[in-house]
Amino acid sequence: MRTIRVAGMIIFVCVFATVLSINSFAEVKLPEIISDGMVLQRDKPVKLWGRANPGERVTVEFAGQSRQTVADASGSWSVKLSRLATSTTPHTMTVSGENKIELKNILVGDVWLASGQSNMEMPMGGMGAFAVRGSNAPAVSAPNAPATGAPAVPKMVIPELPERQKQEIANANYPEIRLFKVNMEVSFVPGKPLSLSGPKFSGWSGCSPDTVKNFSAVAYYFAKEIYKEVKVPIGIIQSALGGSPIEPWIPVEEYNSSVSKGDLAKGGPISGFGGPMASVGGLYDTQIKPLKPFSLRGFLWYQGESNSMNDKQYTEQMRLLVGSWRRAWDDNDLGFYYVQIAPFILSKMGGALAQSSTGKSSLTPETLAEFWEMQARAQSIPNTGMAVTTDLVEDVNNIHPVNKWDVGHRLALIALAKSYARKDIVYSGPQYKAMKIVGNEVRLSFDYLGGGLVSRDGKPLTDFTIAGSDGKFYPADAKIVGNEVVVSCSNVGSPVAVRFAWNETAQPNFANKAGLPAVPFRTGP
């Protein structure tokens, strides 16, 4: 009899556990990005998705549309709403299966995804954990740096929050701008790789002084300007991580395929990092993939400092990143607008991580300029645009420039011109087009004149150098003549090449009348 009772109890427990498991799985569930307060993309089909019990019927109702589907064998389901018109009136969405979910306060407008590393991640409220406070703070050692003989890494100091930004925070009451943030918790132990926890999703919130403090400053300034110019609700998603190279943001399958095709050379491990940052695709899987295919207007990207030391493949990596993200969203027209990283003393700051076989740093003051060139070349990718920041730096020892409002503004100019087809917008400073040698002078012509070429401070143009056939570059005299810049030097009788802003600390004064700085360039190797 006891044996029968025990057997009966075991059967009861198993059946009860099975019922609990089925009931818990049967509940319709939504990803974090689909929640109260969200902004849905206007003028495009909108895909919604989630989990349910296999075979469970799911119904989605929103703005007069009703869609039904059945969860597949794995429990996944998705529906697609027809194009939605802009709406500043909050709507409710109902998702029904065995249970019922009501999502409230939903607007319809434009949604942008902002990603990259610390200069995109830096919040409106200040640098916080990104740097060590105080002028007497100890130097910050790079992970895995050699114990002896390595150049010292400069101190990174938290600047005082600018008064302008304090006022921006106080006035950041924009209920039709909605913020969504993906967080990754980072732990650093000296001598060990960085350790990252899984992503934590903040949920959607209206833009207010409280919510904006911990949100990307660049993304906020961009969103604010687009909102004021276009006058539709704006959703801005922040998914950025300080210190991250580009490789972890690219899907591993596409990266490996590009390597096998020879588009990219096979690289070594991403040193100094742990967790999702230690491998190709790690951050894509944790911080980007959970967001797709939430409909977007486009992408913002501010990254490169972690690749600037020795990455000779960055243009192709950018091409792969942009293409793979567009394929993930099944939309080749999505704008991708990015920031050319600012001047800083890379040759000293990165020296501890760039040791050559001789034990000396392989970096020079021109290494960063070469990286700028690779970033500029990525403009050949369709539907992209680059914001230049050579004039926005107060301290080249600080890898995190304080001025983020102009960065957001310049990204917004690109978006307004390209994604919103505003013909009245000048979105780029002068970009080198061609050169013509006339005697001992070089005449340079440019695209993006922006109403005319100028010196932004009224002084003679700076940061031009010129070389003859011996390849030795000398500081040059440069003057604006009409729509050209004429460059010469008494030491160079027969010039063959010109360089502009070809140094990591260059902060040139060459711009157009729209107030946008010229893009660094060289006319030859």
N, C-alpha and C positions, 0 to 999 in steps of 0.2 A: 504493500500500500504506500509506504514511504517513497519507494522508487517511482511509483506512478505520480505522486504529488510533486516530486522534484522535477520529473520530466515535464509535467504539466506547467510548472512554474517557468521552466526554461523556455518552453514554447510561447508562453504568455509574454515573457520579457522580450523575446525575439520579435514577436508580432507587434508589440507595443513600440519597440525601437524602430521597426520598419515604418509603422504609421507615422511616428514623429518625424522620421527622415523624409517621408513623402510629403507630409504637410508643410515642413519647413522649406522644402525645395519647390513646392507647388506655388508658393507665394510669388506673384509677379514682382520682379525687382528691376530697378533702373540703375544705370551707371551714375556716378557722382555728378557728372557734367550736366545731366538732365535732371533739373531740380527746380524748386521754387525760385522765383526772381530772375530766371535766365532770360537772355536775349536770343531769339531765333533769327537766323539769317533771312533777310527779305529777298524777294525776286529770284529765289532758287528753290528747287525741291529740297525738302528738309527730311533727313533720315533720322528716325528714332529707333532705339533698340534696347534690349534688356534680356532678362532670364525668366524662365517659368518652368513648370513641369513639362516634360516632353509630351507633345500632343495637346497641350492646353491652348484653348482659344483666347486670344488677346485682342482687345479693342482699344483703339486710341481715338479720342475725340478732341478737336481743337479748332476754334475759329470757323465753325460751320462745316468742318470736314470730319469724316468718320472713316477709319481704316481698321480692317480686321485681318488677322493672320493667325497661324498656328505655330507654336514652338516646335522646333525640329527635334530630332532624336537626342541631341546634346543639351536641349533646353534653351537654345538661343532663338530669339525672334527679332524681327525688325519690320518696320513699315516706313513708307515714304509719303509725306504730305506734299500736295501740290504747292506751287509757288505761293508765298505769303506776301501780302501787301504790308508796307510799313504801318506800324501801329504803336502809338504812344499810350493807348488805353490798355491797362492791365487786363490780361485774359487768364482764364483757368483752363488747364488741360486735364482730362480724365483718362487714366489708363486702367483698364479693367480686365481681370481674369478671374481666378478663384477669389481674389481680393480686389480692392479698388483703391487707386491712388489718385489724389487730387493735387495738382501742382498749380500754385497761385502766383499772381503778380508777374505774368510773363509778357514781355514786350517783343516787338518785331523790328529789327533794324539791321545793323552791320556788326559782324563779329570778327575780331582780329586776334591772332595768337602771337604772343611775344615770347621769344626764347633767346638763349645764349648763355653767357657766363656772368660774372659778378657785376659788370657795368650795366647789364640789363636787370639783374636781380636787385641792385642797390635800391632800397626803399626810399620813399619820400621823407621818412623820418630820420634818415642818415645811414651811415655805413655800418654802425653797430658792430657786429662780430667780424666784419670784413677786415678790420685793421686793429692795430694796437694804439691806445690813446696816449697822447703826451709826447712832447719833444724829447724826453729822456727815456722813452720806452726802449727796451732792448730790440736788437735787430731780429727779424723774423726769419728763421732758417728754413731753407727749402727742404722738403722731404727727400731723403736719400742722398743728400749732398755729401761730397767727399769731406772727410774729417779735417784734412789739412790742405792748404794750398788753394782752396776755393775762394773766389772773390766774395766779399761780404755782400749780403743781400740788404739793400737799403731799408731803413725803417719805413713802416707804413703807418701814417698818422691819421687819426680821424679829425678832419677839419670841422670847425664850427659850422653848424647848419646855417646856410645863407638866410638872411632876413627875408629875401624874396620867397624862398621855399617855405619858411614858417608861415608867411601870409597865404601862400598857395594852399597849404594844409588847412588853415583856419577857414578859408573860403571854398573848400572843396565840397560844396553841397550840390551834387548833380544826380538826382534820383533816376534820371534816364541813362546814366552811364553805370553799367553793372560790371563788377570786378569778380574774377574767379582765379584763384591761386593754387598752383600745385607746389607743395613743399617737399623738400628732401632734407632730413636731418643729417648733419655731417658731424663726425667725431674725429678729432685729430690728436694723435699721440706722437710726440717727437720720436723719430726713428722708425715709425711704423707707417704703413699706407693709410690713407684716409679711409674711414669706414662710413658707409651710408646706410641709413634705414630705408624702408620702403616709402613710397609717396604718400602724402597726406593731403587730401583735397579740402579746400576751405569752404566750398559751397559758394553760390552766387550771393553778392551783397550789393546794395546801392552804394554809390560813391559818396562818402561823407568824411569829415575830418578824422573820425575814428578809424574808418576802414582803409583810408588811403595811406595812413602812416606806414603801414607795413607792406605796401604795394609798390611795385616797380615805378620809379620816378619817370624813366623814359616812356614806359607804356602809358602812364597816367597823362603826361603832357601831350603825347600823341593823341590819346583818346579824347582829351578835352578839346583840342584844336579841331579834330575831325567832327566832333559833336557840334561845335559852334559853327563850323563852315557848312556842313551838310544838313544839319538840323534833323537827324534821325537818332533813335536810341542806339547806343554803342555798347557792345559787350567786348571786354578785353580780358583775355586769358593769359596769365603769366605762368610760364613753365621754363624757368631758367635756373642754372646752378653755378655758383662761383667756382672758378678754377677748372671748369670742364673743357676739355679739348673738343674738336668737332667730331671726331670718330665715334664716340658713344651715342651721338645724336642721329647717326645714320643706321638704318636697318641692316643687321648683320648679313642677311641673305644678299641684299643688293650690293653691299660693300665687297663681299667675297666674290660675287659674280663679276664686279668691275675689276678686281685684282686678277681673276682668272682670264679675263679678256685682254688684260694688259693696259687698261685705262689707268689703273693705279698700280704702283709697285707695292709688293707685300711689305708691310711695316712690322716693326718689332712691337713688344708689349708697351702699353701706355704706362710708363713708370711713374711711381709716386702716388698712385691712386689705388683705392680698393673699392669693393662693391660694384655697383653698376657703372662707375667711371673707369673701371679697370679694363674694360673690353669694348670692342666695337659693338654698337647696338644696345648697350646697357641702359643708357638714358632714353633712347627711343622707346624701348620696351616698357620702361617704368613711367615716363613722363609725357610721352607723345602718343603712343599707341592707345592708351585708355581714353584719349580725347577724340579719336577718329571714330566714325566719320561725321562728327558734329559740324554742321555746315558753317563755312567761314567766308569772309571777304578776302583775307590774305594773311601773310606772315610778316613779322618783324624779327630781325636777327641782329644781335650785338654780341659778337664773339670773335676771338682770334688771338687774344693775348697768350693763351696757353699753347697755341700753335706757332707763334711768331719766331721762336728761337731757331728752329732748324727744319721747318716743314716746307719742303719744296713742291708739294703736291696740292697745296691749298685750293688753287683754282679748280682743279678737277674734283676735289672733295666737296667744294661748294656746289659744283654742277651736279654731283651725285646727291647731295643733301636736298637741294631744291627739287630735283626730279623725283626723288623717292617720296618726299612729303606730298608733292602734287599727285603722284600716283596713289598714295595712301588715301587721299581725299577724292580721287577720281576726278580731278579738275586741273587741267593743264594751264588754265588761265589765271589761277590764283597769283596775285602779286606777291613778290618776295623782296622786301626792302630792308637793307642792312646798313650797318655803320662801319666805316673804315676806322680802325682803332686809332687812338690819339697818340701824340708824341709822348714818349717816356724813355728813360735811360735803360733800355733793354740790355745793352752790352754789359752793364753792371748788375742789373737786377736779375737777369737770367744766367749770369756767369756761373753760378754754383751748379746749374743744371745742364750746362753745355760744355763739359770738359772734353778737350780733344785728347788724342793719344799722347801728346806731349805734356799733359797736365795743365795746359793753359786753356782759357776760354776760347771757343771757336767763334764767338760773337764779335762783331765790329759795330761802330756807329752807323754803318750802312745796312746792317741786317734787317732792321725794322723797315727801312725804305723798300727793300726787296720784297718784304711781306706786303707792304702797302700796294706794291705793283701787282702782286697776285690777287689781292682783294679787288683792285680796280679792274682786272681782266675778267672777273666774274660778272661784270656788267654785260658781257656778251651773251649771257643766259637770257632768253626772252622773258619779258615782264619782270625785270629786276631794276633796282635803282640803289645807288650808294650815297650815303650822307658822309661828308668830309668834316673832320673835327680838328684840323691843325690849328685853328684860331681860338679854340675853346679851353685851352689848358693854362692854368695859373702856375702849376708846379710840375715840372717834368719828372720829379722824383716820386710823384704820386700816380700810380697806375690807374687810379679811380678819379678822373676829373670830377670836380664838384658840379660843374654846369651840365645839368641834364635837361633843362628846359629847352635849350637851343637844339639839342640832339633830337628830342621829341618833335620840335617844330620842323626840323629839316626832314625827318621821316614823314611827317604829315604833308609837307610840300610835295614829296615824291608821290605819296598816295593820292593826293588831290589831283595831281597832273595825270597820273597813269591809271589809277583805279576809278577815279571819278571824272576823268576826261575834262578837267578844267584847263582850257586853253590859255587862260590869263596867268597861269602859275609858272614862274621860273623855279626849277627844282634842283639845279646843279650849278656849281661854279664852273669856271673855264676848264675844259679838258683838252689836252694837247691833241692837235690834228695832224700838222705837217711842219716841216722845216725847209728853209731855202737858204743856201749859203751864198752871200753876196760879198766878195772880197774877204775882209777880215771880220765880217759880221754874220750872225745867224738870225734869220727872220722866222719867228715862230707864229703859227696860226692856230686858232682854237675853235672848238665848238662851245655852245652854251655861253654866248657872250653876255646874256642877261642885260641888255641895254647898253653894254659897253664895258671895256676893261678898265680897272682902276687899281690904285694903291689904296687900301682901306684906311690907312692912317695919313695919307697925303705925302709920305716920305718916299725916297727912291726904293724901287723894288728890291727885295732881299731874297737870299737863298737860291740864286741862280749861279751855276758854275759852268765852265766851258773848257773843252780840251781839244788839242790838236792830235796829230797822228801818233804821238808818243803816249797817248792815253792818260796824261797827267792833267787833272782838273784844277782850274784856278777860279777864285771868286770872280764873278763877272759883273760888268755894268749892264743893267737891263732897264730899258725904257719902253713905255707904251707909245706906239706910233699907229694911230687909227685903231684897227682891230688886230694889230700884231704887237708882239714884243720883240724888240731888237736887242740882241745880246752880243757883247764883245768884251775883249780883254787885251791889254797891251802886251801881255806875255804870250798871246796865242795869235800868230799871224795868219795861220791857215786852219781855221776851226773845222772839226768834224763831228763833234757831239756836244750836247747840252744836257745838264741835269737840273732839276728843280726840286727843292725841298728834299734832297737826297741824303738826309741825316736824321737820326732818331729824335733829335731835339728841335728840328726845324719848326718854326712857327711863322711862316712867311706872311707878307702883307698883300700878296697878289690875289685879286678877287674880281668879281663883276659888280655892276651897279646895283644888282639885286642883293648885294651883301653876302654872297656865298663864295667861300674860298676856293682857289684853284686846286685841282687834284695833283698831287706829287707825280713826277714822271721823269723818264730819261729817254733820250732819242736814240740811244744805241746801247750795246752791252755795257 
